[in-house]
Amino acid sequence: MTAQQDTPPSGDGLFRTKTVEESIRDTEEPEHALRKSLSALDLTVFGVGVIIGTGIFVLTGKVAKETAGPATALAFVVAGIVCALAALCYAEFASTVPVAGSAYTFAYASLGELVAWIIGWDLVLEFALGTAVVAVGWSGYVRSLLDNFGWHIPDVLSGTDAAKGFGFDILAFFLVLVLTVVLVLGMKLSARVTTVVVAIKVVVVLVVIIAGSFFVKAANYSPFIPEAQPQTAGSGLTEPLVQLMFGYAPTNFGVMGIFTAASIVFFAFIGFDVVATAAEETKLPQRDMPRGILASLFICTVLYVAVSLVVTGMEHYSDLSVEAPLADAFKAVGHPVYAGLISFGAAIGLTTVCLILLLGQTRVFFAMSRDGLLPRFFSKTHPKFGTPYRPTVLLGVIIAVVAGFTSINELAALVNIGTLFAFVVVALGVLVLRRTRPDLPRAFRTPWVPFIPVASVAASVWLMLNLPAETWLRFGIWMAIGVIVYFTYGRTHSRLHARRTGR
């Protein structure tokens, strides 16, 4: 698609939209253009790299033991379907508006500047916290591996020092800094590093599946769907709504336990939307973005289902470990060597998760600064590497410090609500842009519109309601800060505002 100079203005005020043509025209400015170097394979690898993380190694045991039993495999299928609904909407937008920024850019083209700012502000928080949380988790796995070899890192450099109540996680800090350098040096290098690491991670997962299948006992699958049990009172917002709207209380186990489990294991899929942030750096985005998004989601769903079937077949669900279910399942059948392999795979896997989350955040920040909603200083690309090095360095250093000083486990749920909120905005954007710009060439079209986008919104909102009230409160505070920043800076510095007013 080429930029059209005669594109009519698209509204004023808080809901002025930036046309697709304007978005594409901005990517053609030499100092603000990202280098195109990614293929469909690169995008698929990015997707698999960011999705497969602690979820496949930890969540399986938790939901099997507490919520769904062997039917955890069905919970992964349900969660995969919810993500697929959103993925179909992302695929249409990413192929129609191949510009950095993901949901932020899509919202700007369909729902208006204020909504775009809100979702961009949301994504900055989501990816920043996600990167820091994952870096801290990676540090824990690496320390565990080092301890196995007799190498012990002092408590004061491993996070919180129990004696002093203070510490610095040196491993998490340096991981983020190293990945920041990798991102500055270029997307192709990032893709190569990710490809190698993802290959190792997938091989480890496949070894677990194949080796574990020899220890599966059919008796452990009985009953496949355990009898329903009353759910203990929780901190989520869903329970009263479920009782009010449908007349039943949530349960652990049983058929409804599968859906309760799906709301938990859904978070193991978080990350495929990051692929859309690399649209502008893709050689053939109209063709390759849909392939990358959908292929990575399909691959990870298959792996998740296979792992959950193996682990619940190796050990009865009631005996599974919550902290390290895969490793402990192999210990239970007399093969502790695999436990070390799983820890190694988890540590390797979290490296790519951290890298790609950091990639996503810098691209959103870059897109917002190029639009003037954040200082334009951060929108210039490196003359040699073609990467947004200024926001990458800034955000990398900040996140490294946050990861070093804070465990922030209590804030991890903010990553989840941010992702689901982005899903809602993208699905609504597809509906709006289909109506306002039916003339746009769409290399990929979301099927069954409006059913798929509406279903995506409903499913995402439902899962958001499962999150604790404290998460909603923190999310609301962050959004309120964002609105203040927009009205005090972004609204008047917006390039779209300057174009509309002639300033």
C-alpha positions as CSV (number, residue, x, y, z in Angstrom):
1,M,0.0,0.0,0.0
2,T,1.3,3.5,-0.8
3,A,0.7,6.7,1.1
4,Q,-2.0,8.9,-0.4
5,Q,-1.5,12.6,-0.1
6,D,-5.1,13.5,-0.5
7,T,-6.4,11.5,2.4
8,P,-9.1,13.6,4.1
9,P,-8.8,14.7,7.7
10,S,-10.2,12.2,10.1
11,G,-11.7,14.2,12.9
12,D,-10.5,16.6,15.6
13,G,-10.4,16.6,19.4
14,L,-9.8,13.6,21.6
15,F,-11.0,11.0,19.1
16,R,-9.2,12.2,16.0
17,T,-7.8,9.3,14.1
18,K,-4.6,8.9,12.3
19,T,-5.3,7.4,8.9
20,V,-3.5,4.3,7.7
21,E,-2.0,6.4,4.9
22,E,-0.6,8.8,7.4
23,S,0.8,6.0,9.5
24,I,2.6,4.5,6.6
25,R,3.9,7.8,5.3
26,D,5.5,8.4,8.7
27,T,7.5,5.2,8.4
28,E,9.1,6.5,5.2
29,E,11.0,9.3,6.9
30,P,14.6,8.3,6.8
31,E,15.6,9.3,10.4
32,H,12.5,7.6,11.8
33,A,12.3,4.5,9.7
34,L,13.0,1.0,11.0
35,R,15.0,-1.5,8.9
36,K,13.0,-4.3,7.3
37,S,14.7,-7.6,8.0
38,L,12.2,-10.1,9.4
39,S,10.6,-13.1,7.7
40,A,7.5,-15.2,8.6
41,L,9.9,-17.7,10.2
42,D,11.5,-15.0,12.3
43,L,8.1,-13.8,13.5
44,T,7.0,-17.4,14.3
45,V,10.2,-17.9,16.3
46,F,9.6,-14.6,18.2
47,G,6.1,-15.8,19.0
48,V,7.1,-19.2,20.2
49,G,10.0,-17.6,22.1
50,V,7.9,-15.3,24.1
51,I,4.9,-17.6,24.7
52,I,6.8,-20.6,26.0
53,G,8.0,-19.5,29.4
54,T,7.3,-20.4,33.0
55,G,3.7,-21.3,32.1
56,I,4.5,-24.6,30.5
57,F,6.9,-25.5,33.4
58,V,4.8,-24.3,36.4
59,L,1.1,-23.6,35.7
60,T,0.4,-27.1,34.5
61,G,0.8,-28.6,38.0
62,K,-1.0,-25.8,39.7
63,V,-4.3,-26.0,37.7
64,A,-4.2,-29.8,37.5
65,K,-3.9,-30.2,41.3
66,E,-6.2,-27.4,42.3
67,T,-8.8,-26.9,39.5
68,A,-9.1,-29.2,36.6
69,G,-7.2,-32.5,37.1
70,P,-6.2,-34.3,33.9
71,A,-8.7,-32.1,32.1
72,T,-6.1,-29.4,32.3
73,A,-5.4,-30.3,28.6
74,L,-8.9,-29.1,27.8
75,A,-8.3,-25.9,29.7
76,F,-5.3,-25.2,27.5
77,V,-7.5,-25.8,24.5
78,V,-10.1,-23.3,25.8
79,A,-7.4,-20.7,26.5
80,G,-5.9,-21.2,23.1
81,I,-9.3,-20.6,21.5
82,V,-9.7,-17.3,23.4
83,C,-6.2,-16.2,22.2
84,A,-7.0,-17.4,18.7
85,L,-10.0,-15.1,18.6
86,A,-7.8,-12.1,19.4
87,A,-5.0,-13.4,17.1
88,L,-7.4,-13.3,14.1
89,C,-8.1,-9.6,14.9
90,Y,-4.4,-8.9,15.3
91,A,-3.6,-10.6,12.0
92,E,-6.0,-8.3,10.1
93,F,-4.6,-5.1,11.6
94,A,-1.0,-6.1,11.4
95,S,-1.3,-6.9,7.7
96,T,-3.4,-3.8,7.0
97,V,-1.4,-1.3,9.1
98,P,2.2,-2.7,9.0
99,V,3.5,0.0,11.4
100,A,5.3,-0.4,14.7
101,G,3.2,-0.1,17.8
102,S,0.8,-3.0,17.7
103,A,-2.5,-2.3,19.5
104,Y,-1.5,1.4,19.9
105,T,-1.1,2.0,16.2
106,F,-4.3,0.0,15.5
107,A,-6.3,2.0,17.9
108,Y,-4.9,5.3,16.5
109,A,-6.2,4.3,13.1
110,S,-9.7,3.2,14.2
111,L,-10.7,4.5,17.7
112,G,-8.9,7.8,18.0
113,E,-6.0,9.5,19.7
114,L,-7.1,9.3,23.3
115,V,-7.9,5.6,23.1
116,A,-4.5,5.1,21.3
117,W,-2.7,6.9,24.0
118,I,-4.4,4.9,26.7
119,I,-3.6,1.6,25.1
120,G,0.0,2.7,24.4
121,W,0.4,3.7,28.0
122,D,-1.0,0.4,29.0
123,L,1.4,-1.5,26.8
124,V,4.4,0.4,28.1
125,L,3.5,-0.8,31.6
126,E,2.6,-4.3,30.5
127,F,5.9,-5.0,28.7
128,A,8.0,-3.2,31.2
129,L,6.7,-5.1,34.2
130,G,6.7,-8.3,32.1
131,T,10.3,-7.9,31.3
132,A,11.3,-7.2,34.9
133,V,9.2,-10.1,36.3
134,V,10.6,-12.6,33.8
135,A,14.2,-11.4,34.4
136,V,13.7,-12.0,38.1
137,G,12.3,-15.5,37.4
138,W,15.2,-16.2,35.1
139,S,17.6,-15.2,37.8
140,G,16.0,-17.7,40.2
141,Y,16.4,-20.6,37.7
142,V,20.0,-19.7,37.1
143,R,20.9,-19.5,40.8
144,S,19.3,-22.9,41.2
145,L,21.5,-24.3,38.5
146,L,24.6,-22.7,39.9
147,D,23.8,-24.0,43.3
148,N,23.8,-27.5,41.8
149,F,27.4,-27.0,40.7
150,G,28.4,-25.6,44.1
151,W,28.5,-21.9,43.0
152,H,26.6,-19.8,45.4
153,I,25.8,-16.1,44.8
154,P,25.7,-14.0,48.0
155,D,22.2,-13.2,49.3
156,V,22.8,-9.5,49.0
157,L,23.4,-10.0,45.2
158,S,20.5,-12.4,44.8
159,G,17.5,-10.1,45.6
160,T,16.2,-9.6,49.1
161,D,18.7,-10.3,51.8
162,A,16.8,-11.9,54.7
163,A,19.2,-10.5,57.3
164,K,19.2,-6.9,56.1
165,G,15.8,-6.8,54.3
166,F,17.6,-5.4,51.2
167,G,19.4,-6.8,48.2
168,F,20.2,-6.4,44.6
169,D,19.5,-9.1,42.0
170,I,22.7,-8.9,40.0
171,L,21.8,-11.6,37.5
172,A,18.4,-10.0,36.5
173,F,20.1,-6.6,36.2
174,F,22.8,-7.8,33.8
175,L,20.4,-10.0,31.8
176,V,18.3,-6.9,30.9
177,L,21.4,-4.9,30.1
178,V,22.8,-7.6,27.8
179,L,19.5,-8.0,26.0
180,T,19.3,-4.2,25.6
181,V,22.7,-4.3,23.7
182,V,21.4,-7.1,21.5
183,L,18.3,-5.1,20.6
184,V,20.4,-2.0,19.8
185,L,22.7,-3.9,17.5
186,G,19.8,-4.9,15.2
187,M,16.7,-6.9,14.7
188,K,18.4,-9.5,12.6
189,L,20.9,-10.2,15.3
190,S,18.0,-10.4,17.8
191,A,16.2,-12.8,15.5
192,R,19.3,-15.1,15.2
193,V,19.8,-15.1,19.0
194,T,16.2,-15.9,19.5
195,T,16.2,-18.7,16.9
196,V,19.0,-20.5,18.6
197,V,17.6,-20.1,22.1
198,V,14.0,-21.1,21.0
199,A,15.4,-24.2,19.2
200,I,17.1,-25.3,22.5
201,K,13.9,-24.5,24.5
202,V,11.6,-26.5,22.1
203,V,14.0,-29.4,22.1
204,V,13.9,-29.5,25.9
205,V,10.1,-29.4,25.8
206,L,10.0,-32.2,23.2
207,V,12.4,-34.3,25.3
208,V,10.1,-33.9,28.3
209,I,7.1,-34.9,26.2
210,I,8.7,-37.9,24.6
211,A,10.6,-39.2,27.6
212,G,7.6,-38.6,29.9
213,S,5.3,-40.5,27.6
214,F,7.1,-43.8,28.5
215,F,6.0,-43.3,32.2
216,V,2.4,-42.5,31.6
217,K,-0.1,-44.7,33.4
218,A,-3.7,-44.8,32.2
219,A,-4.9,-45.1,35.8
220,N,-3.7,-41.6,36.4
221,Y,-6.3,-40.2,33.9
222,S,-9.2,-41.6,36.0
223,P,-11.3,-39.6,36.5
224,F,-10.3,-37.4,33.6
225,I,-12.7,-34.7,34.8
226,P,-12.8,-35.0,38.6
227,E,-16.0,-34.4,40.5
228,A,-16.9,-30.8,41.0
229,Q,-16.1,-29.2,44.4
230,P,-17.3,-25.9,45.8
231,Q,-14.7,-23.2,45.1
232,T,-13.2,-21.4,48.1
233,A,-13.8,-17.7,48.4
234,G,-11.3,-15.8,46.3
235,S,-10.3,-12.2,45.6
236,G,-11.5,-12.1,42.0
237,L,-14.5,-10.2,40.8
238,T,-16.1,-13.1,38.8
239,E,-17.7,-15.1,41.6
240,P,-20.6,-12.8,42.4
241,L,-21.2,-12.0,38.6
242,V,-21.3,-15.7,37.8
243,Q,-23.9,-16.4,40.5
244,L,-26.0,-13.3,39.5
245,M,-25.9,-13.9,35.8
246,F,-25.9,-17.7,35.5
247,G,-27.3,-19.0,38.8
248,Y,-24.4,-21.2,39.8
249,A,-21.3,-20.8,42.0
250,P,-17.8,-21.3,40.5
251,T,-16.3,-24.8,41.2
252,N,-13.0,-26.5,41.3
253,F,-12.9,-29.5,39.0
254,G,-16.0,-30.6,37.1
255,V,-16.8,-29.2,33.7
256,M,-16.9,-25.6,35.0
257,G,-13.5,-26.2,36.6
258,I,-12.1,-26.5,33.1
259,F,-13.2,-22.9,32.4
260,T,-11.9,-21.7,35.8
261,A,-8.5,-23.4,34.9
262,A,-8.6,-21.7,31.4
263,S,-8.7,-18.3,33.1
264,I,-5.5,-19.3,34.8
265,V,-3.6,-21.0,32.1
266,F,-4.5,-18.2,29.7
267,F,-1.6,-16.3,31.1
268,A,0.8,-18.9,29.8
269,F,-0.2,-17.7,26.3
270,I,0.6,-14.0,26.9
271,G,3.1,-12.7,24.4
272,F,1.9,-13.6,20.9
273,D,0.6,-10.1,20.6
274,V,4.2,-8.8,20.8
275,V,4.8,-10.2,17.3
276,A,2.5,-7.5,16.0
277,T,4.9,-4.8,17.3
278,A,7.5,-5.9,14.7
279,A,5.2,-5.3,11.7
280,E,7.2,-2.4,10.5
281,E,10.4,-4.4,10.5
282,T,9.0,-7.3,8.4
283,K,9.9,-7.7,4.8
284,L,6.4,-8.7,3.6
285,P,4.1,-7.8,6.5
286,Q,0.9,-8.3,4.5
287,R,1.7,-11.9,4.0
288,D,4.0,-12.8,6.9
289,M,2.4,-11.1,9.9
290,P,-0.7,-13.3,9.9
291,R,1.4,-16.4,9.4
292,G,3.8,-15.5,12.2
293,I,1.0,-14.7,14.7
294,L,-1.2,-17.7,14.0
295,A,1.6,-20.2,13.5
296,S,3.3,-19.4,16.8
297,L,0.0,-19.6,18.7
298,F,-0.9,-23.0,17.2
299,I,2.6,-24.5,17.9
300,C,2.5,-23.4,21.5
301,T,-1.1,-24.6,22.1
302,V,-0.1,-28.1,20.8
303,L,3.0,-28.2,23.1
304,Y,1.0,-27.0,26.1
305,V,-1.7,-29.7,25.6
306,A,1.0,-32.4,25.1
307,V,2.9,-31.4,28.2
308,S,-0.2,-31.3,30.4
309,L,-1.3,-34.8,29.2
310,V,2.2,-36.2,29.9
311,V,2.6,-34.7,33.4
312,T,-0.9,-35.7,34.5
313,G,-0.3,-39.2,33.1
314,M,3.0,-39.6,34.9
315,E,1.7,-38.7,38.3
316,H,-1.8,-38.6,39.7
317,Y,-3.0,-35.0,39.6
318,S,-3.6,-34.9,43.4
319,D,0.1,-35.7,44.0
320,L,1.6,-33.1,41.6
321,S,3.9,-30.4,42.8
322,V,2.7,-26.8,42.4
323,E,6.2,-25.3,42.3
324,A,7.9,-27.6,39.8
325,P,5.4,-30.1,38.5
326,L,7.4,-31.4,35.5
327,A,10.7,-31.8,37.4
328,D,9.1,-33.4,40.4
329,A,7.1,-35.8,38.2
330,F,10.3,-37.2,36.8
331,K,11.8,-37.4,40.3
332,A,8.7,-39.4,41.3
333,V,9.3,-42.0,38.6
334,G,13.0,-42.3,39.5
335,H,14.6,-40.0,36.9
336,P,15.9,-36.9,38.6
337,V,18.4,-36.2,35.8
338,Y,15.5,-34.8,33.8
339,A,14.8,-32.3,36.5
340,G,18.0,-30.5,35.8
341,L,17.3,-30.6,32.1
342,I,13.9,-28.9,32.7
343,S,15.5,-26.2,34.9
344,F,18.0,-25.6,32.1
345,G,15.2,-25.4,29.5
346,A,13.2,-23.0,31.7
347,A,16.3,-20.7,32.2
348,I,17.0,-20.7,28.5
349,G,13.4,-20.1,27.6
350,L,13.0,-17.1,29.9
351,T,15.9,-15.4,28.1
352,T,13.9,-15.1,24.9
353,V,10.7,-14.1,26.8
354,C,12.6,-11.2,28.3
355,L,14.2,-10.2,25.0
356,I,10.9,-10.1,23.1
357,L,9.0,-8.3,25.8
358,L,11.7,-5.7,25.9
359,L,11.5,-5.5,22.1
360,G,7.8,-5.0,22.2
361,Q,8.0,-2.2,24.7
362,T,10.7,-0.2,22.8
363,R,8.6,-0.4,19.6
364,V,5.5,0.9,21.3
365,F,7.5,3.7,22.9
366,F,9.1,4.5,19.6
367,A,5.8,4.7,17.8
368,M,4.3,7.0,20.4
369,S,7.3,9.3,20.2
370,R,7.2,9.4,16.4
371,D,3.6,10.6,16.7
372,G,4.7,13.3,19.1
373,L,2.7,11.9,22.1
374,L,6.1,11.3,23.8
375,P,9.2,13.5,23.1
376,R,10.3,13.2,19.4
377,F,13.9,12.8,20.7
378,F,13.2,9.1,21.1
379,S,12.0,8.5,17.6
380,K,15.3,8.7,15.7
381,T,16.8,5.4,14.6
382,H,20.4,4.4,14.7
383,P,22.2,5.5,11.5
384,K,24.0,2.1,11.2
385,F,21.8,-0.5,12.9
386,G,18.4,1.0,12.0
387,T,17.0,0.4,15.5
388,P,15.3,2.8,17.9
389,Y,18.4,2.9,20.1
390,R,17.4,5.9,22.3
391,P,14.2,4.4,23.8
392,T,15.9,1.0,23.9
393,V,18.8,2.2,26.0
394,L,16.5,4.3,28.3
395,L,14.0,1.6,28.9
396,G,16.6,-1.1,29.2
397,V,18.5,0.7,31.9
398,I,15.3,1.6,33.9
399,I,13.9,-2.0,33.7
400,A,17.3,-3.4,34.6
401,V,17.3,-1.3,37.8
402,V,13.7,-2.3,38.6
403,A,14.5,-6.0,38.1
404,G,17.6,-5.6,40.2
405,F,15.9,-4.0,43.2
406,T,12.4,-5.4,43.2
407,S,10.8,-8.8,42.9
408,I,7.5,-7.1,42.0
409,N,5.7,-10.5,42.1
410,E,2.6,-8.7,43.4
411,L,2.5,-6.6,40.3
412,A,2.7,-9.4,37.8
413,A,-1.1,-9.6,37.4
414,L,-0.9,-6.1,35.8
415,V,0.8,-7.7,32.8
416,N,-2.3,-9.9,32.4
417,I,-4.9,-7.2,32.7
418,G,-2.9,-5.0,30.3
419,T,-2.8,-7.8,27.7
420,L,-6.5,-8.5,27.9
421,F,-7.3,-4.8,27.6
422,A,-5.3,-4.6,24.5
423,F,-7.2,-7.6,23.1
424,V,-10.5,-5.7,23.7
425,V,-9.2,-2.6,21.9
426,V,-7.9,-4.5,18.9
427,A,-11.1,-6.4,18.4
428,L,-13.2,-3.3,18.6
429,G,-10.8,-1.6,16.2
430,V,-11.4,-4.2,13.6
431,L,-15.2,-3.6,13.8
432,V,-14.8,0.2,13.6
433,L,-12.2,0.2,10.7
434,R,-14.4,-2.2,8.7
435,R,-17.2,0.3,8.9
436,T,-15.2,3.5,8.5
437,R,-12.6,2.3,5.9
438,P,-14.2,-0.5,3.9
439,D,-12.0,0.5,0.9
440,L,-8.7,-0.4,2.6
441,P,-6.8,-3.3,1.0
442,R,-6.7,-6.1,3.5
443,A,-4.2,-8.9,2.8
444,F,-5.8,-10.9,5.7
445,R,-9.4,-10.5,6.7
446,T,-10.7,-11.7,10.1
447,P,-13.4,-14.3,9.2
448,W,-17.0,-14.2,10.4
449,V,-17.1,-10.5,11.3
450,P,-18.7,-9.3,13.5
451,F,-18.9,-12.6,15.4
452,I,-15.2,-13.2,15.9
453,P,-14.4,-9.7,17.2
454,V,-17.4,-9.6,19.5
455,A,-16.6,-13.1,20.8
456,S,-13.0,-11.9,21.4
457,V,-14.2,-8.9,23.4
458,A,-16.6,-11.0,25.5
459,A,-13.9,-13.7,26.3
460,S,-11.3,-11.1,27.2
461,V,-13.6,-9.2,29.5
462,W,-14.6,-12.4,31.2
463,L,-11.0,-13.3,31.9
464,M,-10.3,-9.7,33.1
465,L,-13.1,-10.1,35.7
466,N,-11.3,-13.1,37.1
467,L,-8.4,-10.9,38.2
468,P,-8.2,-9.6,41.8
469,A,-9.7,-6.3,42.7
470,E,-6.3,-5.0,43.7
471,T,-5.1,-5.5,40.2
472,W,-7.9,-3.4,38.9
473,L,-7.1,-0.7,41.4
474,R,-3.4,-0.6,40.4
475,F,-4.4,-0.6,36.7
476,G,-6.8,2.3,37.3
477,I,-4.1,4.3,39.0
478,W,-1.6,3.8,36.1
479,M,-4.3,4.7,33.6
480,A,-5.1,7.9,35.6
481,I,-1.5,8.9,35.5
482,G,-1.5,8.3,31.8
483,V,-4.5,10.5,31.2
484,I,-2.8,13.3,33.1
485,V,0.4,13.0,31.0
486,Y,-1.7,13.0,27.8
487,F,-3.5,16.2,28.7
488,T,-0.4,18.0,30.0
489,Y,1.9,17.0,27.1
490,G,0.7,14.5,24.5
491,R,-2.4,16.2,23.3
492,T,-0.7,19.5,22.4
493,H,2.5,18.0,21.1
494,S,0.8,15.4,18.9
495,R,1.9,15.6,15.3
496,L,-1.7,14.8,14.2
497,H,-2.8,17.9,16.2
498,A,-0.2,20.0,14.4
499,R,-1.4,18.7,11.0
500,R,-5.0,19.4,11.8
501,T,-4.4,22.9,13.2
502,G,-1.7,23.9,10.7
503,R,0.8,24.6,13.6
